[in-house]
Amino acid sequence: MKVFDLTTYKFYRPAHAGLKIAIISDLHFSHQVKDQKLAALTKFLKKLRPSYIFLPGDLIDYADMVDDVREAERLLRHLENIAKIAPLLISYGNHDFYRRTAGGWQEDRSESFFADVATLKNVHLLDDRAFTDQNIYALGINLGFNYYGNGNLTHPGAEDKTLLLNKLKKMDSQLTHNLPAKKLKFTLIHSPVHLHDRAITKELAEFDYFISGHMHNGVVPPVLDSLWLSSKGIISPTKNFFPPDVRRTIKTNDDKSIVVGAVTTFHHITGPLHLANALYPTYVTLLEFTKDKKYAQKPYVGRKYYSWD
């Protein structure tokens, strides 16, 4: 489907009025992700005129997809073009760690490729590191290979809450505490699965918003997506049915977890299922911060479809 599904949130934040953040996630780059799609995405992002662009993980489908120098350079070229629009902040997702072998999935972060990503102008790779300027503070949390069940993509309990909690407690306290009060504060954390757990949110209490992908909008088809007004999806990446909090995740000004749909819903790993991408849009989310008081009680949430140019 050559269509963008744009979800727009408007938040009452007078001190940050005018800031706009575009979010894309789960690109799952492979040879199946064509230049036409990437060029259309870049053009669409440019039209949104964002102050920043976030990509919270799964930039590539797995390490094999950037072994070919020509393919790696193709992706780097598109990232470079996106970063010409606004600072591009990237964090890691589970697929960014995988390599396919005869014995199954093994850990491989493709260090040379991501080193090249980090050298791109205006691109910031947040590997348990923070980006900060006069407006925002953004921390990218690397959940790591073990968090996702050591590459066992079908294990229903693969996402280890204890490992995440221990990681947050052991992180440099300067990354998560005593943060600049006047800046908007974001955590880019690929999976939102445990972001409603009190122990987890306590460690991230100073952040204004948690930015995640991973859930692919619950794989809800577009027509049903418009009719089924719920935060639930059909299936999660760990094969759990009707997972909660995977779409339509912001309802009040107290909500922090923003879960965005995927650029590529069915990726290379899914085999023939990737053909179903013809039925799904490319998801983009836009956060707008305003001094308009009509959003003081409740944020605006709107969705529109746009054709690829």
SULNOR-V278848 format. One record per residue. RES is the residue in one letter. SS is DSSP state (2 for helix, 1 for strand, 0 for the rest). OMEGA is omega in degrees with one decimal (* if undefined). Layout:
# SULNOR-V278848
res:RES ss:SS omega:OMEGA
res:RES ss:SS omega:OMEGA
This chain:
# SULNOR-V278848
res:M ss:0 omega:-178.0
res:K ss:0 omega:-174.8
res:V ss:1 omega:170.8
res:F ss:1 omega:171.7
res:D ss:1 omega:-177.1
res:L ss:1 omega:170.8
res:T ss:1 omega:-179.2
res:T ss:1 omega:172.8
res:Y ss:1 omega:173.7
res:K ss:1 omega:-176.7
res:F ss:1 omega:177.1
res:Y ss:1 omega:179.7
res:R ss:0 omega:-174.6
res:P ss:2 omega:-177.5
res:A ss:2 omega:-177.8
res:H ss:2 omega:-178.7
res:A ss:0 omega:179.6
res:G ss:0 omega:177.7
res:L ss:0 omega:176.9
res:K ss:1 omega:-179.5
res:I ss:1 omega:175.4
res:A ss:1 omega:-178.6
res:I ss:1 omega:169.9
res:I ss:1 omega:-178.7
res:S ss:0 omega:172.1
res:D ss:0 omega:174.7
res:L ss:0 omega:179.2
res:H ss:0 omega:-176.7
res:F ss:1 omega:171.6
res:S ss:0 omega:178.0
res:H ss:0 omega:178.7
res:Q ss:0 omega:177.2
res:V ss:0 omega:-169.1
res:K ss:0 omega:177.6
res:D ss:2 omega:-179.6
res:Q ss:2 omega:-179.9
res:K ss:2 omega:-178.0
res:L ss:2 omega:177.5
res:A ss:2 omega:177.7
res:A ss:2 omega:178.6
res:L ss:2 omega:179.2
res:T ss:2 omega:-179.7
res:K ss:2 omega:179.5
res:F ss:2 omega:177.6
res:L ss:2 omega:179.5
res:K ss:2 omega:179.6
res:K ss:2 omega:-179.8
res:L ss:2 omega:178.4
res:R ss:0 omega:-178.7
res:P ss:0 omega:172.7
res:S ss:0 omega:180.0
res:Y ss:1 omega:174.1
res:I ss:1 omega:178.9
res:F ss:1 omega:172.7
res:L ss:1 omega:-173.5
res:P ss:1 omega:167.0
res:G ss:0 omega:-175.6
res:D ss:0 omega:173.8
res:L ss:0 omega:179.1
res:I ss:1 omega:-179.6
res:D ss:0 omega:167.6
res:Y ss:0 omega:-167.5
res:A ss:2 omega:-178.7
res:D ss:2 omega:-174.2
res:M ss:2 omega:178.2
res:V ss:2 omega:173.7
res:D ss:0 omega:177.1
res:D ss:0 omega:-176.3
res:V ss:2 omega:-178.9
res:R ss:2 omega:178.3
res:E ss:2 omega:178.0
res:A ss:2 omega:179.9
res:E ss:2 omega:177.7
res:R ss:2 omega:179.1
res:L ss:2 omega:179.6
res:L ss:2 omega:179.2
res:R ss:2 omega:179.5
res:H ss:2 omega:176.5
res:L ss:2 omega:178.2
res:E ss:2 omega:179.4
res:N ss:2 omega:177.6
res:I ss:2 omega:-177.7
res:A ss:2 omega:173.9
res:K ss:0 omega:-179.3
res:I ss:0 omega:-176.4
res:A ss:0 omega:175.9
res:P ss:1 omega:-178.1
res:L ss:1 omega:-178.3
res:L ss:1 omega:-175.2
res:I ss:1 omega:170.7
res:S ss:1 omega:-175.0
res:Y ss:0 omega:169.7
res:G ss:0 omega:-176.0
res:N ss:2 omega:-177.7
res:H ss:2 omega:177.4
res:D ss:2 omega:-178.9
res:F ss:2 omega:-166.3
res:Y ss:1 omega:166.1
res:R ss:1 omega:-178.8
res:R ss:1 omega:177.9
res:T ss:1 omega:178.7
res:A ss:0 omega:-179.2
res:G ss:0 omega:-179.3
res:G ss:1 omega:-177.9
res:W ss:1 omega:177.5
res:Q ss:1 omega:-179.4
res:E ss:1 omega:175.5
res:D ss:0 omega:-176.4
res:R ss:0 omega:180.0
res:S ss:0 omega:-172.8
res:E ss:2 omega:-177.2
res:S ss:2 omega:179.2
res:F ss:2 omega:-177.9
res:F ss:2 omega:172.3
res:A ss:2 omega:176.5
res:D ss:2 omega:176.3
res:V ss:2 omega:-176.2
res:A ss:2 omega:-179.4
res:T ss:2 omega:-177.8
res:L ss:0 omega:179.5
res:K ss:0 omega:176.4
res:N ss:0 omega:174.7
res:V ss:1 omega:-177.5
res:H ss:1 omega:-179.8
res:L ss:1 omega:-171.1
res:L ss:0 omega:179.3
res:D ss:0 omega:-171.8
res:D ss:0 omega:178.6
res:R ss:1 omega:-178.1
res:A ss:1 omega:168.7
res:F ss:1 omega:177.2
res:T ss:1 omega:173.1
res:D ss:0 omega:-175.4
res:Q ss:0 omega:-174.6
res:N ss:0 omega:-170.9
res:I ss:1 omega:169.1
res:Y ss:1 omega:-176.7
res:A ss:1 omega:179.6
res:L ss:1 omega:174.0
res:G ss:1 omega:-178.5
res:I ss:1 omega:178.4
res:N ss:0 omega:-176.7
res:L ss:0 omega:173.3
res:G ss:0 omega:-176.1
res:F ss:0 omega:-175.5
res:N ss:0 omega:179.6
res:Y ss:0 omega:-177.0
res:Y ss:1 omega:175.0
res:G ss:0 omega:176.8
res:N ss:0 omega:177.0
res:G ss:0 omega:176.2
res:N ss:0 omega:-169.7
res:L ss:0 omega:-176.1
res:T ss:0 omega:-177.8
res:H ss:0 omega:-173.9
res:P ss:0 omega:179.6
res:G ss:0 omega:-169.6
res:A ss:0 omega:-172.6
res:E ss:1 omega:-166.8
res:D ss:0 omega:-178.1
res:K ss:2 omega:-179.2
res:T ss:2 omega:178.3
res:L ss:2 omega:179.2
res:L ss:2 omega:-179.3
res:L ss:2 omega:179.0
res:N ss:2 omega:178.4
res:K ss:2 omega:-178.4
res:L ss:2 omega:-179.8
res:K ss:2 omega:-177.5
res:K ss:2 omega:-179.6
res:M ss:0 omega:174.5
res:D ss:0 omega:-175.7
res:S ss:2 omega:178.8
res:Q ss:2 omega:179.7
res:L ss:2 omega:-172.4
res:T ss:2 omega:-175.8
res:H ss:0 omega:-178.5
res:N ss:0 omega:-176.7
res:L ss:0 omega:-176.8
res:P ss:0 omega:-172.2
res:A ss:0 omega:-173.4
res:K ss:0 omega:-178.9
res:K ss:0 omega:169.7
res:L ss:1 omega:-172.1
res:K ss:1 omega:-175.9
res:F ss:1 omega:166.2
res:T ss:1 omega:171.8
res:L ss:1 omega:-175.6
res:I ss:1 omega:-164.8
res:H ss:0 omega:-177.9
res:S ss:0 omega:178.7
res:P ss:0 omega:-166.5
res:V ss:0 omega:-175.2
res:H ss:0 omega:-174.6
res:L ss:0 omega:170.3
res:H ss:0 omega:177.2
res:D ss:0 omega:-173.8
res:R ss:2 omega:-179.7
res:A ss:2 omega:179.1
res:I ss:2 omega:-176.4
res:T ss:2 omega:175.9
res:K ss:2 omega:179.7
res:E ss:2 omega:-177.8
res:L ss:0 omega:-171.1
res:A ss:0 omega:-175.6
res:E ss:0 omega:-178.8
res:F ss:0 omega:179.5
res:D ss:0 omega:-175.7
res:Y ss:1 omega:172.7
res:F ss:1 omega:-176.2
res:I ss:1 omega:-176.4
res:S ss:1 omega:171.1
res:G ss:0 omega:167.9
res:H ss:0 omega:-170.0
res:M ss:0 omega:175.6
res:H ss:2 omega:178.7
res:N ss:2 omega:-179.3
res:G ss:2 omega:-179.2
res:V ss:2 omega:179.3
res:V ss:0 omega:-179.8
res:P ss:0 omega:-173.8
res:P ss:2 omega:-178.3
res:V ss:2 omega:178.2
res:L ss:2 omega:179.7
res:D ss:2 omega:180.0
res:S ss:2 omega:-175.4
res:L ss:2 omega:-174.1
res:W ss:0 omega:-174.9
res:L ss:0 omega:-177.0
res:S ss:0 omega:174.5
res:S ss:0 omega:-179.4
res:K ss:0 omega:172.8
res:G ss:0 omega:177.9
res:I ss:0 omega:-177.9
res:I ss:1 omega:179.5
res:S ss:0 omega:177.1
res:P ss:0 omega:178.3
res:T ss:0 omega:173.0
res:K ss:0 omega:172.0
res:N ss:0 omega:-179.4
res:F ss:1 omega:178.8
res:F ss:0 omega:179.2
res:P ss:0 omega:178.8
res:P ss:0 omega:169.2
res:D ss:0 omega:178.6
res:V ss:0 omega:178.1
res:R ss:0 omega:-177.2
res:R ss:0 omega:-167.1
res:T ss:0 omega:179.2
res:I ss:0 omega:179.6
res:K ss:0 omega:-179.2
res:T ss:0 omega:178.0
res:N ss:0 omega:177.6
res:D ss:0 omega:179.6
res:D ss:0 omega:-178.8
res:K ss:0 omega:-170.9
res:S ss:1 omega:178.6
res:I ss:1 omega:-178.2
res:V ss:1 omega:-174.6
res:V ss:0 omega:177.8
res:G ss:0 omega:-173.3
res:A ss:0 omega:168.6
res:V ss:0 omega:179.4
res:T ss:0 omega:-174.3
res:T ss:0 omega:178.4
res:F ss:0 omega:-170.6
res:H ss:0 omega:-172.4
res:H ss:2 omega:-177.6
res:I ss:2 omega:-175.4
res:T ss:2 omega:177.2
res:G ss:2 omega:-176.7
res:P ss:2 omega:179.3
res:L ss:2 omega:-178.2
res:H ss:2 omega:177.4
res:L ss:2 omega:179.6
res:A ss:2 omega:176.6
res:N ss:2 omega:177.5
res:A ss:2 omega:-177.8
res:L ss:2 omega:-173.4
res:Y ss:0 omega:178.2
res:P ss:0 omega:170.5
res:T ss:1 omega:-173.6
res:Y ss:1 omega:175.4
res:V ss:1 omega:177.3
res:T ss:1 omega:179.2
res:L ss:1 omega:173.7
res:L ss:1 omega:176.9
res:E ss:1 omega:-179.1
res:F ss:1 omega:-167.9
res:T ss:1 omega:173.5
res:K ss:0 omega:178.6
res:D ss:0 omega:-173.3
res:K ss:2 omega:179.9
res:K ss:2 omega:176.0
res:Y ss:2 omega:-176.9
res:A ss:0 omega:-178.0
res:Q ss:0 omega:-175.4
res:K ss:0 omega:179.4
res:P ss:0 omega:173.0
res:Y ss:1 omega:173.9
res:V ss:1 omega:-179.2
res:G ss:1 omega:179.3
res:R ss:1 omega:176.9
res:K ss:1 omega:175.8
res:Y ss:1 omega:178.6
res:Y ss:1 omega:177.1
res:S ss:1 omega:172.6
res:W ss:0 omega:170.5
res:D ss:0 omega:*
